[in-house]
Amino acid sequence: MIHLVISSVLLISPPSANESEQVVPMASEIARQRIAKVVSDHSNATEAITTLTDIVNRCADIDLVSIAYLNLGNMYLQSIDTESEQLDKAVESFRSADRQSAHSSIRSQARFNLGHALYMKANTSSAPDLMAELTSMDDLIESIQSEIDLLIPAAGAFRSVTEVQRTNDLAIQNLERIRREIQEKRDLIESIKEQQRQEEEQRQKQQQEQQDAADKLDELAKEQQEQSEQTSQSPPQNEDENKEQQEKQEELCNETESAQEDVKNSQSETESIEERIQEARDAQKRAQEAMEEGDQQKAAEEQNNAAESLKQAAEMMQNLADQTKQENSEQESESSGKGEPSEDESNQESKSEGDPDGEPTQEQIDKIAKDLLEKERREREERQIYRAKGQPTKVEKDW
């Protein structure tokens, strides 16, 4: 777990009405005595926050003020379950302690605790709420990226501890842990994007197959119509012409059967289209039988029926292809609106450390959200352990 350094806390009665109206300077000796008293009393967070706030507002001793800010941040951390906004106050308190102190021990504690507070802030999002709100992979990527953006300054804070205390092993351990977590989240984003790319390729392939099928059916419909007109207007005059006519019709039958198989093997909802193609094949079969019997009029009628069914199938397939194309265009527009992270954003971690799809299935979203829920549970347990063990400890140096 992320370790937290605990320093002194302070317990005192709230300021009087006169003190609240007019700021009266607090002597350094009084502030020092109150710090010593709070260490022995182990005051509760609410009273300590009031007292420490009074010290930072009234005491002119920068060293004591920095200690007060450090403890104030600790108290805010202990009360985050009841008041979530306390976490932001803790962050600001630790930063103030770091800025105002001239002592490396206080600054290292402030930076360490700042890293802990920022890490907790990155994990304050509720995974159950996340499961309910996510509607697309793009939303999921944005949510994970937001966590990364919060983890980067946490890593930077732990790294900055080594600038004032080079041998702080806990800070180094926490830094490496957060770096691994950031990388895991970036890998997760990349895997989601790769899945989106594969799904996009599949959609493009599907749309092309639908378009090819629509073109093929339209071509067959025209050829069948021509064959019907030829049979009706120019009946065969001899056996050879009759045989040639039957061979052309058989060829059309085979091509129609092949087109039907292609439609059936596609990953689209094509049941009604397949029915029209089957109607065309049935009419083609009847036309062949009529040709064999020498009934050219009936053969022409059935060929015309087959052409009409093929035309309807072609129109239905074209509508399906157009619909898929429109959906793909909408998804591409939505994805392009999100944009890729810039180079500056990608390099954000290293800079910060120098300073203190398409629509997914609900099953896919639930799986990732479940992992986030489990992670949130572990972090909650770690915070409970911290509060159970995090008793205030005395600052040994007499400031």
C-alpha positions as CSV (number, residue, x, y, z in Angstrom):
1,M,0.0,0.0,0.0
2,I,1.0,3.7,-0.3
3,H,2.6,4.6,3.0
4,L,1.8,7.9,4.7
5,V,4.1,9.7,7.1
6,I,2.1,11.0,10.1
7,S,3.4,14.0,12.1
8,S,2.1,16.1,15.0
9,V,-1.5,17.2,15.4
10,L,-3.0,19.7,17.7
11,L,-6.1,20.0,19.9
12,I,-7.5,23.3,21.2
13,S,-10.8,24.9,21.9
14,P,-12.4,27.0,19.0
15,P,-11.5,30.6,18.9
16,S,-13.7,33.1,20.8
17,A,-16.1,35.5,19.2
18,N,-13.5,38.3,19.6
19,E,-10.8,36.3,18.0
20,S,-13.0,35.4,15.0
21,E,-13.7,39.1,14.5
22,Q,-10.2,40.3,14.7
23,V,-7.0,38.3,14.0
24,V,-4.7,38.4,17.1
25,P,-1.2,37.3,16.5
26,M,-0.2,34.0,18.3
27,A,3.1,33.9,20.0
28,S,5.5,31.2,18.9
29,E,5.7,29.7,22.4
30,I,2.0,29.3,22.6
31,A,1.9,27.6,19.3
32,R,4.7,25.3,20.4
33,Q,2.9,24.4,23.6
34,R,-0.3,23.6,21.8
35,I,1.6,21.3,19.4
36,A,3.1,19.5,22.4
37,K,-0.4,19.2,24.0
38,V,-2.1,17.9,20.9
39,V,0.6,15.1,20.6
40,S,-0.2,13.9,24.1
41,D,-4.0,14.3,23.7
42,H,-4.5,12.6,20.4
43,S,-7.3,15.0,19.4
44,N,-10.0,14.1,17.0
45,A,-9.8,15.4,13.4
46,T,-12.6,18.1,13.6
47,E,-11.1,19.8,16.7
48,A,-7.6,19.5,15.4
49,I,-8.5,21.1,12.0
50,T,-10.0,24.1,13.9
51,T,-7.0,24.5,16.1
52,L,-4.4,24.1,13.3
53,T,-6.3,26.5,11.1
54,D,-6.1,29.0,13.9
55,I,-2.3,28.6,14.1
56,V,-1.6,29.0,10.4
57,N,-3.8,32.2,10.4
58,R,-2.3,33.8,13.5
59,C,1.2,32.5,14.0
60,A,4.1,34.5,12.4
61,D,6.7,31.7,13.0
62,I,7.1,30.2,9.5
63,D,8.6,26.9,10.9
64,L,5.6,26.4,13.2
65,V,3.2,27.4,10.5
66,S,4.7,24.8,8.2
67,I,4.3,22.1,10.9
68,A,0.7,23.2,11.4
69,Y,0.0,22.9,7.7
70,L,1.6,19.4,7.6
71,N,-0.7,18.2,10.5
72,L,-3.7,20.0,9.0
73,G,-3.2,18.0,5.8
74,N,-3.1,14.8,7.9
75,M,-6.3,15.7,9.7
76,Y,-8.1,16.4,6.4
77,L,-7.0,13.0,5.1
78,Q,-8.6,11.3,8.2
79,S,-11.9,12.9,7.5
80,I,-12.4,12.3,3.8
81,D,-15.1,9.6,4.4
82,T,-17.5,12.2,5.8
83,E,-16.4,15.2,3.7
84,S,-14.9,14.3,0.3
85,E,-13.8,17.9,-0.4
86,Q,-11.3,17.5,2.5
87,L,-9.0,15.7,0.1
88,D,-8.4,18.9,-1.9
89,K,-7.8,20.8,1.3
90,A,-5.2,18.1,2.3
91,V,-3.4,18.6,-1.0
92,E,-3.2,22.4,-0.5
93,S,-2.1,22.0,3.1
94,F,0.8,19.7,2.2
95,R,1.9,22.1,-0.6
96,S,1.8,25.0,1.8
97,A,3.9,23.1,4.3
98,D,6.5,22.3,1.6
99,R,6.6,25.9,0.4
100,Q,6.9,27.6,3.8
101,S,9.4,25.3,5.5
102,A,13.2,25.6,5.3
103,H,13.8,22.3,7.0
104,S,14.3,19.2,4.8
105,S,12.6,16.8,7.3
106,I,9.3,18.8,7.2
107,R,9.5,19.3,3.4
108,S,10.2,15.6,2.8
109,Q,7.2,14.7,5.0
110,A,5.0,17.2,3.2
111,R,5.9,16.0,-0.2
112,F,5.5,12.4,0.8
113,N,2.0,13.0,2.2
114,L,1.2,15.1,-0.8
115,G,1.9,12.1,-3.0
116,H,-0.3,10.0,-0.8
117,A,-3.2,12.5,-1.0
118,L,-2.9,12.8,-4.8
119,Y,-2.9,9.0,-5.1
120,M,-6.0,8.8,-3.0
121,K,-7.6,11.5,-5.2
122,A,-6.9,9.5,-8.3
123,N,-8.9,6.6,-6.7
124,T,-11.9,8.5,-5.4
125,S,-14.0,7.7,-8.5
126,S,-16.6,5.1,-7.5
127,A,-16.4,2.1,-9.8
128,P,-20.1,1.2,-9.3
129,D,-21.1,4.6,-10.6
130,L,-18.6,4.2,-13.4
131,M,-20.3,0.9,-14.5
132,A,-23.6,2.7,-14.7
133,E,-22.3,5.7,-16.6
134,L,-20.1,4.1,-19.3
135,T,-21.8,3.8,-22.7
136,S,-18.9,3.4,-25.0
137,M,-15.3,2.4,-25.2
138,D,-14.4,6.1,-25.8
139,D,-16.0,7.0,-22.4
140,L,-14.0,4.2,-20.8
141,I,-10.7,5.4,-22.3
142,E,-11.5,9.0,-21.2
143,S,-12.1,7.7,-17.7
144,I,-8.9,5.7,-17.5
145,Q,-6.9,8.7,-18.9
146,S,-8.4,10.9,-16.2
147,E,-7.0,8.5,-13.6
148,I,-3.6,8.6,-15.3
149,D,-3.7,12.5,-15.3
150,L,-4.2,12.3,-11.5
151,L,-1.6,9.6,-10.9
152,I,1.2,11.5,-12.7
153,P,1.4,14.4,-10.2
154,A,1.3,11.8,-7.3
155,A,4.3,10.1,-8.9
156,G,5.9,13.5,-9.2
157,A,5.4,14.3,-5.5
158,F,7.0,11.0,-4.4
159,R,9.9,11.6,-6.8
160,S,10.4,15.1,-5.4
161,V,10.9,13.6,-1.9
162,T,14.3,12.4,-3.1
163,E,15.3,15.9,-3.9
164,V,15.3,16.8,-0.2
165,Q,15.9,13.3,1.3
166,R,17.8,11.1,-1.1
167,T,17.5,7.9,0.8
168,N,13.7,7.7,1.5
169,D,13.0,4.1,0.5
170,L,9.3,4.4,1.0
171,A,9.0,7.3,-1.4
172,I,11.0,5.3,-4.0
173,Q,8.8,2.3,-3.5
174,N,5.6,4.3,-3.9
175,L,7.0,6.1,-6.9
176,E,7.8,2.8,-8.6
177,R,4.4,1.4,-7.7
178,I,2.5,4.3,-9.2
179,R,4.7,4.2,-12.3
180,R,3.7,0.6,-12.8
181,E,0.1,1.5,-12.3
182,I,0.3,4.3,-14.8
183,Q,1.9,1.9,-17.3
184,E,-0.8,-0.7,-16.7
185,K,-3.5,1.9,-17.4
186,R,-1.7,3.1,-20.6
187,D,-1.5,-0.6,-21.7
188,L,-5.2,-1.0,-21.0
189,I,-6.0,2.1,-23.1
190,E,-3.8,0.8,-25.9
191,S,-5.5,-2.7,-25.8
192,I,-9.0,-1.0,-25.9
193,K,-7.8,1.1,-28.9
194,E,-6.5,-1.9,-30.6
195,Q,-9.8,-3.6,-30.1
196,Q,-11.5,-0.6,-31.6
197,R,-9.2,-0.7,-34.6
198,Q,-10.0,-4.4,-35.2
199,E,-13.7,-3.7,-34.8
200,E,-13.5,-0.8,-37.3
201,E,-11.7,-3.0,-39.8
202,Q,-14.4,-5.7,-39.4
203,R,-17.1,-3.1,-39.9
204,Q,-15.4,-1.8,-43.0
205,K,-15.0,-5.3,-44.3
206,Q,-18.7,-6.1,-43.6
207,Q,-19.8,-3.0,-45.4
208,Q,-17.7,-3.8,-48.4
209,E,-19.1,-7.4,-48.5
210,Q,-22.6,-6.0,-48.4
211,Q,-21.9,-3.6,-51.2
212,D,-20.3,-6.3,-53.3
213,A,-23.3,-8.6,-52.7
214,A,-25.7,-5.8,-53.6
215,D,-23.8,-5.1,-56.9
216,K,-23.8,-8.8,-57.7
217,L,-27.5,-9.3,-57.1
218,D,-28.3,-6.2,-59.2
219,E,-26.2,-7.6,-62.0
220,L,-27.9,-11.0,-61.8
221,A,-31.3,-9.3,-61.8
222,K,-30.4,-7.4,-65.0
223,E,-29.0,-10.5,-66.7
224,Q,-32.1,-12.5,-65.7
225,Q,-34.4,-9.8,-67.1
226,E,-32.5,-9.8,-70.4
227,Q,-32.8,-13.6,-70.5
228,S,-36.5,-13.3,-69.9
229,E,-36.9,-10.8,-72.8
230,Q,-34.8,-12.9,-75.1
231,T,-36.9,-16.0,-74.3
232,S,-40.1,-14.1,-74.9
233,Q,-39.1,-12.2,-78.0
234,S,-36.7,-14.5,-79.7
235,P,-37.6,-18.2,-78.9
236,P,-35.1,-20.8,-80.1
237,Q,-35.6,-22.0,-83.6
238,N,-33.8,-25.3,-83.3
239,E,-32.3,-27.7,-80.9
240,D,-28.9,-26.0,-80.7
241,E,-30.5,-22.6,-79.8
242,N,-32.7,-24.2,-77.2
243,K,-29.6,-25.9,-75.7
244,E,-27.7,-22.7,-75.6
245,Q,-30.6,-20.9,-73.9
246,Q,-30.9,-23.6,-71.3
247,E,-27.1,-23.4,-70.6
248,K,-27.3,-19.6,-70.1
249,Q,-30.2,-20.1,-67.7
250,E,-28.3,-22.8,-65.8
251,E,-25.3,-20.5,-65.5
252,L,-27.6,-17.8,-64.0
253,C,-29.0,-20.4,-61.6
254,N,-25.5,-21.3,-60.4
255,E,-24.5,-17.7,-60.0
256,T,-27.6,-17.0,-58.0
257,E,-26.9,-20.0,-55.7
258,S,-23.4,-18.7,-55.2
259,A,-24.7,-15.2,-54.3
260,Q,-27.1,-16.8,-51.9
261,E,-24.3,-18.6,-50.1
262,D,-22.3,-15.4,-49.9
263,V,-25.2,-13.6,-48.3
264,K,-25.9,-16.4,-45.9
265,N,-22.2,-16.5,-44.8
266,S,-22.1,-12.7,-44.1
267,Q,-22.4,-11.4,-40.5
268,S,-25.5,-9.4,-41.3
269,E,-29.2,-9.7,-40.6
270,T,-30.1,-11.0,-44.1
271,E,-33.0,-13.4,-43.5
272,S,-35.5,-11.4,-45.6
273,I,-32.9,-11.0,-48.4
274,E,-32.2,-14.8,-48.4
275,E,-35.9,-15.4,-48.8
276,R,-36.0,-13.2,-51.9
277,I,-33.0,-15.0,-53.4
278,Q,-34.7,-18.3,-52.7
279,E,-37.8,-17.1,-54.5
280,A,-35.6,-16.2,-57.4
281,R,-34.0,-19.7,-57.4
282,D,-37.4,-21.4,-57.3
283,A,-38.5,-19.3,-60.2
284,Q,-35.3,-20.1,-62.1
285,K,-35.9,-23.8,-61.5
286,R,-39.4,-23.6,-62.9
287,A,-38.1,-21.7,-65.9
288,Q,-35.6,-24.5,-66.6
289,E,-38.4,-27.1,-66.4
290,A,-40.6,-25.1,-68.8
291,M,-37.7,-24.8,-71.2
292,E,-37.2,-28.6,-71.2
293,E,-40.9,-29.0,-71.9
294,G,-40.7,-26.5,-74.7
295,D,-43.1,-24.0,-73.0
296,Q,-41.2,-20.7,-73.8
297,Q,-44.0,-18.5,-72.6
298,K,-44.0,-20.0,-69.1
299,A,-40.2,-20.0,-69.1
300,A,-40.2,-16.3,-69.9
301,E,-42.7,-15.6,-67.1
302,E,-40.7,-17.5,-64.5
303,Q,-37.5,-15.8,-65.6
304,N,-39.2,-12.4,-65.2
305,N,-40.3,-13.5,-61.7
306,A,-36.8,-14.5,-60.9
307,A,-35.5,-11.2,-62.1
308,E,-38.0,-9.3,-60.0
309,S,-37.0,-11.2,-56.8
310,L,-33.4,-10.7,-57.5
311,K,-34.0,-6.9,-58.0
312,Q,-35.8,-6.8,-54.6
313,A,-32.9,-8.7,-52.9
314,A,-30.4,-6.3,-54.5
315,E,-32.3,-3.2,-53.3
316,M,-32.6,-4.7,-49.7
317,M,-28.9,-5.5,-49.7
318,Q,-28.0,-2.0,-50.9
319,N,-30.1,-0.4,-48.2
320,L,-28.3,-2.6,-45.6
321,A,-24.9,-1.6,-47.1
322,D,-25.9,2.1,-47.0
323,Q,-27.0,1.8,-43.4
324,T,-23.8,0.1,-42.3
325,K,-21.8,2.8,-44.2
326,Q,-23.7,5.5,-42.4
327,E,-23.1,3.9,-39.0
328,N,-19.4,3.6,-39.7
329,S,-19.3,7.3,-40.7
330,E,-21.0,8.3,-37.5
331,Q,-18.6,6.3,-35.4
332,E,-15.6,7.7,-37.3
333,S,-16.8,11.2,-36.7
334,E,-17.3,10.5,-33.0
335,S,-13.8,9.0,-32.7
336,S,-12.2,11.8,-34.6
337,G,-13.8,14.3,-32.2
338,K,-12.1,12.6,-29.3
339,G,-8.7,12.9,-31.1
340,E,-5.4,11.3,-30.2
341,P,-3.3,12.5,-27.3
342,S,-0.8,15.1,-28.3
343,E,2.9,14.6,-27.8
344,D,2.8,17.1,-25.0
345,E,0.1,15.1,-23.2
346,S,2.1,11.9,-23.7
347,N,5.2,13.4,-22.1
348,Q,3.2,14.9,-19.2
349,E,4.5,12.4,-16.6
350,S,8.2,13.2,-17.2
351,K,7.5,16.9,-17.0
352,S,5.3,16.6,-13.9
353,E,7.9,14.6,-12.1
354,G,10.4,17.4,-12.5
355,D,8.0,19.5,-10.4
356,P,6.4,18.9,-6.9
357,D,-14.8,2.3,-30.8
358,G,-17.2,2.1,-31.9
359,E,-19.9,0.9,-29.4
360,P,-18.8,-1.9,-27.1
361,T,-21.0,-4.7,-25.8
362,Q,-22.2,-4.2,-22.2
363,E,-20.3,-7.4,-21.3
364,Q,-17.0,-5.8,-22.4
365,I,-17.7,-2.6,-20.4
366,D,-18.8,-4.6,-17.3
367,K,-15.6,-6.7,-17.3
368,I,-13.3,-3.7,-17.2
369,A,-15.6,-1.8,-14.7
370,K,-15.5,-4.9,-12.5
371,D,-11.7,-4.8,-12.4
372,L,-12.0,-1.1,-11.4
373,L,-14.5,-2.0,-8.7
374,E,-12.1,-4.6,-7.2
375,K,-9.3,-2.0,-7.3
376,E,-11.4,0.6,-5.6
377,R,-12.2,-2.0,-2.9
378,R,-8.6,-2.7,-2.2
379,E,-7.8,1.0,-2.0
380,R,-10.6,1.5,0.5
381,E,-9.2,-1.3,2.7
382,E,-5.8,0.4,2.6
383,R,-7.2,3.7,3.7
384,Q,-9.0,1.9,6.6
385,I,-5.7,0.3,7.6
386,Y,-4.0,3.7,7.5
387,R,-6.7,5.3,9.7
388,A,-6.5,2.4,12.2
389,K,-2.8,2.6,12.6
390,G,-2.1,6.2,11.9
391,Q,-1.8,7.6,15.4
392,P,-0.2,11.0,15.7
393,T,3.5,10.9,16.5
394,K,5.6,13.6,18.2
395,V,8.0,15.8,16.3
396,E,11.2,15.4,18.1
397,K,13.0,18.5,17.1
398,D,12.2,21.6,19.2
399,W,11.3,24.2,16.7
